[in-house]
Structures are given as C-alpha cells and as structure tokens.
C-alpha cells in the first residue's frame, strides 16, 4: 500500500470514506466522474432511438406494412443495443463500487471508455440500416470488446494501487479473489461480443443471438445455479463466497440508488429534449414559402403545423408525468436491488421509444387508418414504460423492510396513494388502446382527451384515494358493528332460545 502523502501547504482537506484527501494531490473522489459518465451513458442509450424515429414512411403506405417490413427490425435492434449499453452502465456502476477513489490515470482511462461508448450510436445506425450486412454488427461488437478491455485495465490498475479501492476490500485478505471475480464478470460480455464479431461474417443470426446473450447471460447463469442448488441440495463454490462478493449478478444485491436515479433522470431529460429538436428541425417554415404561399403571414404558415405542436405537448406531458411517477417511486425506495434495476432499465427502454410515438402521431393525417395504428403504437409504448414502473414497486414490496420506506409499505400512509399513482398510466393506456379498437372513428379524440385528462387526474388522485379509503373504512366499520351487535344479541339469548 502506498505511503500517505505529505500535506500540501494551504490545501483544504476533502473528507471521504473516513480519510482525508488533500487538494493538490493526484487522488480525488469519483463523484464528478461518475456523474459525467452517467450523463453520457444515458445520452448514448437514448439517442439509439433516432434512426428508428426518423424512419421515413410514405403517406400512401400503410403503417402496418411499414412496421412489419422496416420498423420491426429497427425496433428489435434498438431494444437489444439499448440493453447492451445499460449492461455496460451496470458494469460501470459495479466497478466504481469497488474503486472508490480515482487519480489522473483512471480518469483518462474512463474517458477512453466513454469515447468508444459515444461511437456506439453510429454502429447501431449501420446495423439498423443494413441488418443483412456483417460490417455493422462487426463494428458494434468490436466496440463492445474494446469497452470491456478498458474496464479490465481499470480493474487491474485499481488493484495495483490498493489505496484507490473500497475500504472493505483494502482490509480484506481476499483481494486476489475480488480481482479475479470482477475480471471474470467484466470479460463475459466482451467474450460473447468477440464471438459475435467472428460469426458476423459467417452467420449473422447467430451474431444477434450472441449479443442477446450479453443481456440475459448473468441472469441465466444465476437461474441455472439456483436450479442446481434446489436439485443437488448443496451450494457451489461461488455461493460459499457470497459474503465476500460485492460485484455479482445476484438479483437481490443492492445497486447504487443515486446512480440509478441519475441515469434514469438523464434518459428522461434526453427523451424530452429530442422532441423539441424535431420541432426545431421540421416545423420551421421556409421564408420564401411564407412570402409566396401565405403572403408573408407567419401565423398562417405556422397553423399548418398545429397537429405537430399538439403531438409535441402531449408527448412532453407523458414523459414528464412518467418521470414524476418514477421520482415519487424512488422517493420511498431505500435500497435498489438488481432486479429492480433490471425492471427500471426495461422501463427506460420504452421511455426511449416515446420519440417514435411522437413522430408517428404527428405525421399522419387526422382520422386516417394510419392515425389509429400510430395511436395504438403510442399506447403500447406508454403501457410498457409504466407497467415496468409498477413492477419495480411490486418487486420492492416482496422485501419491503429492506427496500421501502415505512410509509410505502403495506398499511403505510402512502401505500394506497402509490398504488393508484403507479396504476394510473397502465390502466389508462390499456383502456385507450381497447377503445381505439372498438371506436376507431373517435380514436384521435380519445387519444387527445387522454393526454389532457391525465395531468388533472394526477392532481385529483390524492383526493380520490382519500375519499375511497374513507368510504372503505366506513363500510368496514359498519360491517364490524353488525357483527358485534349479532354477537351481543346471541350472548343475551338463553340457551333454549338459541336452539330454537
């Protein structure tokens, strides 16, 4: 372990982790590096939707045909690449739970990793535009391999300078175990990506399967281990060392709640920003056209874009309210498990698809068949984004003593309100989807009515929940009184009267 650094004259100590870091020394806390990395990773994961959202669909072409022929493949590739980026983010979270302090070398290594990550959207665009050409998937896989190798170098550097490590690992006698285990977990993904890059020139479908394994492999191995334990009846070597592992894929293991919130906020912010970028790019009239067609009247020219503005405000309200629900949920979450993190990532993947919903609902003419299908696609995206939020809360309830504040647990003062708040969007989006199937002539009016009503529903939700609980308690108290009265009457009756 390196010797303590001498104090620098005039330097102010920065306290952290029970030790003093002095300004002017090469060792720093990692807070800003982690915030920067989370922001960048959330941006990269979110902009993956742009090639999908900007897919040009001819007005005469039915949306159903477009989805089957073009959009479906792009959406599938988007979901896969989004989840792979979030796997890289999760590995970054685990990595910097082990390495708590950084120096200049680690900061530069992290920047190199971020540089490769920023190149991923370009490789995704190649994959989405040329799904049958091997070079796109090869380039994406190579980038993923390089990212994993850089993270492995960060691990090796951190363990070579133990004063940068977590305090628990510093004092541990099993540092070599930690190091080998972390490297094994980090290099799983790059190995699969290397195989995917190799197979891309021979059999492209197998490459996509291998990339899909990058996402599910940790959970698949854990499920196999669990099944083996149940069948064989004894723990494996990895299970025996569970008390030593802080960097595993166990679903009950806590993630950094602050980084989960930071990454999520980044995704919501970027998705909301992408909407106004589309408005600025596509809905500013040409000056010559305003002069010739509208006789210089800018307001008259802008009136043609009315449906686009309505779609923008409706989409922004949806994103904002889903963020509000997410914020309300994590306000009462005290610890985020890995399963909760996985469900959160799946919710964010559909949140990232909302720019596609905006594009679809703003491009098609009112009361056309495409408008109905566009609205249904929007409802499906909103439903899955919100139902995974509900699943996070449901999962937290299974371990409520560890994961939830007492107010949000069963019987807590906020439990019923949280249930109503989280259930609102899934119920409404599913209801609108079914109504557009039954009342196709009014689909546009129903959809816009939903967008207008939901904000007011959130405002009135607490009042509605309180009234419902009051009524329910009144009914239950009346039923209890009846039971008590019947018991008192039976007690007053004589045995002969009771038998008769």
N, C-alpha and C positions, 0 to 999 in steps of 0.2 A: 504494500500500500504506500502511496506516495506520501512524503513528509508534508506537514502543514505549511502553508505559505506564510511568509512574514507579512505583517500588517503594512499596508501602504499608507504613508502619511496623508492625512486629510481625507481618507476614504471612509465612507459610511458603510457599516455592516448591513448586509441584507440577510435577514433571518429566514431560514427554511430548513425543515427536516431535522430540527434540533441542532443545527450547526450554523456558523456564521460564514456567509460568503461575502467577500470584500470586493467593492467596486474597484476596478483596475486589475483584478485577477482574471485569468483566462477561463475560469469556471463560472458558469451562470445557471440560473434557474431556467427551466424549459417552457415557462408559461407562454411567452410570446411566440416561440417556435411552434408550439402545439396549436395555438390559436390561428396562426398563419397557415399551418398545414391543414387544419380542419376546414378553414375557409376555402382554400384552394381545392381540396378534395371534393367538397360539396359542390363547388362550381363545375368541376370536371364531370362529376357524376350527373349533374343536371343538364348540362349542355349537350349530353348524348342524345337528347330528345329532338334537337334541332333538325337533323336530317330526316327524321320521321315527320315532324310537324310541318316542315316545308315541302313535303311531297306534293307535287302539282297534280291535281285531279281535274280532268276536263269536265266542264259543266254538263256535257251531254252523257258523260259516263256515270253509271250507277255506282254509288258508294260501296254497295255490297261486292260488286265485281272488283273494285279497286282494293278493298280490304283483303280479298282472297288472293289477288294477283300480286299486289305490291306491298301494301301496308302491313299485312300479317307477318311477312318475313322480316320487315324492318322492325316491327314492334317486338318480335321474339328476340332479335339480335340486340335491340335496345335493352330489354329486361336482363338479358344474360350479361351484357357488358356493364350495365349499371350495378348489378350484384357483384361482379368481379371487382369493380372499383371499390365497392363497400367492403369486400373481403380484404383488400389492400388497406383500407382505412382501419378496419378492426385489428389487423395485424400491427398497424402503426400505433393504435391505442395500447395494445398489449405490450408492445416493445418499449414504449415510454412509461409504462407502469413499472418496468424493470429498471430502465435507465432514467433516473430522476433529475440528474444534472447534465449539462452539456458544456462543451468547450467549442472553440472555433472549428476544429476538425469535424466534430459531429454536426455542427450547424451546416457546414459546407456539404457534408455527405447527405444530409437531409434535403438540401437544396437540389443536389444532383438527382435524388429520388423524385422530388417534386417536378423537376424538369421533364423527366421521362413520363410522369403521370399526365402532365399537360399535353403531351403528344398523343395520348390515347383517343381523344375525340376525332382526330384526323384518321387514325387507323380504323375507328368504328365507321366513319363515313365511307371508307373504301369497302369495308365488309358489307355495309348496308346497300351500297350502290352496285357492288359486284359480288354477290353472295356465292357465285359459282367459280370465281377466280381465286386461286390459292394465295396470291400475294397479300391481300388484305388481312386474312386470318393469320398468315405467317408473320406479318409485321406486328400485329396486335400481340401475338404470343411472345415474340422476341422482346417487346417492350415489357411485358409482364415478367419475363425471366430476368431481365436487367434490374427491374424494380426489386425483385426478391433477392438478387445477389447483392445489391447495395444495402438492403436491410440486414443481410447476413454479415456484411462488413461492419455495419454499425454495431451489431451484437458482439463481434469479435473485438472491436475497438473498445467497447464499453467494458468488457470483462478483462481486457488488458490493462485498463485503468479503473480499478475497483472503486475508487472514491466517487465515481460517477453513478454507481449503482444504487438501487434501493437499499435502505438501511438494513432491512431484513436479510437481503442476500449478502450484504457486506459481512455481516457477523456469522453467516451460515458456513458450516463445514462442507456443504454440498454444492459449492459454486460450479464445479465441473458438471454436475447433474443438471443444474439450471441451464448452463450454457448449451449443453448437448440437446436438452429438451426444446429449448427455444429455437435453436437452429433447425431441428427436425421439423417443428411446426411451421416455421417460416419457409422452408425449402420445399414443402409439399406442393404448394401452388406452382412455383417455378418449374418443378419437375414435370408436373402434368402439362403445363404450358409448353415446355420443351418438346414433349411427346406430341402435343397438338400441332406445333410448328413443323415437326418432322412429317407427320401424317398428312398435312395440308396439301402436299404435292402428290400424294398417292390416293387418299380417300377423304374428301372434305367432310362428309357427315361424321366420320369418326373424330375429326378435329373438334367439331362442335360438341360432341359427346364428352370429350376430354375437358374442354373448357367448362362445360356444365358440371363436371365432377369437381372442379376447383371450388364451386359454390357449396355442393352438398357433401363433399368427402369428409369434412370434420364431423358433421352430424351423423353421417352414415357409419363412420368408424365407432363413434360413441354408441350408436344404436346396436351395432354388432357386439361391442364389448358388454353392453347391458344384457343382451340376449344370452351371450356366453356365460355371464355371471349367473343368470337365472337358471340356465340349463345345467352347467357344470357344478355350480354351487360354491365356487371359490373365486377370490379376487385375483386379477392379473397383477403383474409387477407394477404396471403404471398406476393401478388403483391403490396399491400399497403405499406408494409415494405421494398420494393425493395431498397430504398435509404439506408437502414441500412445494407443490406446483402453484405458481401464481400466473402461469401463462399457458392455460389449457383451453380446450374447446368444450368443457363441461357446461351444459346448458344452465345449471344453477349458479355458475360462477359470476360474481358481480363485474360489471363494466364500470368505467368512469362515467357517472351520471352527468357531470359537467361537460364532458366531451360529446356524449350522446346528444345533449341539448344543443351544444354549439354546432355540431354537424347538421342536426335537423333544422335549426334556425337558418343555417346557410342555404340549405336546399329550398326552404320556403321562400327566402328572400330572393334567390336567383330565379325561381319559377315566376314570382310576381314581377320581377324586372324584365324577364323575357317577353311578357305580354305587352308592355309599353314599347319595347323595341320594335315589335311587329307593327304597332300602331304608327310609330315614327317612320318606319320604312315604307309601309304600304298604303298609308291613309293620308298622305300629304299630296294635294292636287298639284299638277303641273301649272306654273304661271301662265303659259301660253294657252293651255286648255281652259283655264279660268277666264281669260280675256276673250277668247273666241266663242266658247260654248255657253258661258254663263254671263257674258257681258261685264266682266270684272267683278261680279258678286261672289266673294269668297264664301259667305254664309250659305248661299245656294249650292255652291260646289261641295261644301262640307256636308250638306244634308244628305247627299248620296251615300255617305259612309255611316249613316245612322245605325244600321244593324251591327256594324263593326264596333262602334262605341258601346252599344248595349251589351254585346258579347264580351267586350273588354271589362266593363264594370261588373258584369255578372260573374266572370271568371275570377276577377280580383277578389270579390266578396267571398267566393267559395274558398279560395286559397287562404284569405285572411281568417275566415271562421274556422277552417280546419287547423290553422296554426293556433288559433285561440283555444280550441279543444285540446290540442297537443300540449299547449302551455298549462292549461288547467289540470290535465292529467299528471304531468311531471311535477307540478307544484306539490302534489301529495305523494309522489314516489320518493322513497328514501334511499332505495338501492335498485339499480337496474341490472337484472340478470342477463345472461347471454341470450336466453330465449326471448326475453323482452326486447333485447337489441335486434334480434333477427326479425321479429314481427314489426319493429319500428322501421327497419330497412325496407321491408316489403311494402309498408305503407308509403314510405318516401318514394319508392319506385313508381307507384301510381300517382303520387303528387307530381312527380316529374313529368307524367303524361298529360297533365292539365293544359299545357300549351297546345298539344294536339287537339284536345277538346275545343279550345278557343278557336283554332284555325278552322275546324270543321263547322262549328256553329256560326262563324262569321262569314263563310264563303258562299254558302248555298242560299238560293232564293227561298223566300218565305212560302210555306205550305207546299213545298216540293217533297217528293219521296226521299230525296237525299237529306232534306232537313230533318225528317223523322229519324232516319238512321243516325245522323250526326248527333241528335239529342240523346238517342239511346246509348251511343258510344260514350258520351259525356256522363250519362247516369251510371254506366258500368264503371268508368274510371273513378268517379266520386264514391261509389258504393264500396269498392275495394280499398280505396285510400282510407275511408272512415271505418270500415269493418275491421281492418287490422289494428286501428287505434283501439277499438272496443276489445279486440283480442289481447292487447297489451294489458289492459286493465283487468280482464278476466284472469290472465296468467298471474298477475300480481296478487290477486285475491287468494290464490292457492297457497301463497307464502306471505300472507298479509302482515304477519308480525315482523317480518324482516324487510318487506319491500314497500309497505304503505304506512302513511301517517295514520294515527288512530281515528281521525275524523273521516277518512275514506274507507275504513274497514266496515265489515258487516255490523250494522247497528250504529255506526258513526253518524254524526250530524250532517255530513256531506255525502254520505253513501248514495242515497236516493237521487240527489241532485246530479252527482257524477254519472250515475246510470242513465238518467234522462238526457244529459248533455251528450254523452258518447253514443247513445242510441238514436239521436235525432237525425243525423245525416244518413246513416244506413237505411233507416225506415223511409225517410222522405225520398231519397234517390231511387230506392226499390219501388216505392209507390208511383213515382213519376214514370219510371220505365214501364210498369204494367199499364198505367193509364194511357201512355202513348201507343201501346199495342192495341188497346181497346178503343180509344177515341183518337184515332190518327188525325182527324180533321182539326182537332184542337190541340195538337201536340206542342206547337210553338207557344200558344197562350199558356198552357200548363207549365211548360219549362220556365218561361219568364216569370210566371206567378210564383213558382218555387223560389227563384232567385230573389224575388222581392220580399216574400213572406219569411224566409228563414232567419234573416237578421232580427226581425221583430219577435220571431219565435224564441230566439235565444234570450232576448230581453225579458220576455214574459215567462220563460221557463221556470225560474225560481219561484215566482208567484204561483204558477200552476202546480208545481211539485208540493209547495207548502199547503195549498188548498186540498190537493189529493191526499196528502198524508193526514191532514186534519179530519177529512171525511172518513178515511180508512180507520183512524183511531176511534172516531165517534162510533162507527159501525161495530168495531171490535169491542168497545166498552159496553155498548148496548147488548151485544150477544153475551158478554160475560155477566152482565147484570141479570139477564134472563136465566142463565144457568144458575147463578147464585140464588135467585128467587125460587126456582124449581127445587133446588136442594133444600132451601129453608122450609118450603111447603111440605116436602117429603119428610123432613125431620119432625115437623109439627104433627103429622098424621100418626094415628095409632097403628099398631101392627095389623089389626083386623081391617082397618080402612085401607091400609096399603095393599093387603092381599086381595081385597075386593076390587 
